[in-house]
């Protein structure tokens, strides 16, 4: 299960199939240094995205 305090890179390393969900909310720099150390929550705040909605989508996708 993914949580909002997880680092984006860790999510992508473990669940690469979720990359499109980050891209859909405007996180186009998934390989940049920020993604290697930024939490999902922090990135959502910067991009004006709802972290709880993103986490729900990610967890639904990885549950399939």
URDASUL-V432089 format. One line per field, one symbol per residue. phi: phi as a letter, one per 30 degrees, with the letter a starting at -180 (. if undefined). burial: # if it has 16 or more other C-alpha atoms within 10 Angstrom, else .. Layout:
# URDASUL-V432089
phi: ???
burial: ???
This chain:
# URDASUL-V432089
phi: .cbddddeedddddbedcedddddcjddcdcdedddbcdeddddddcicddddddddddddddd
burial: .###..######.....##..#....#.......#..#######....#.#..##..#......
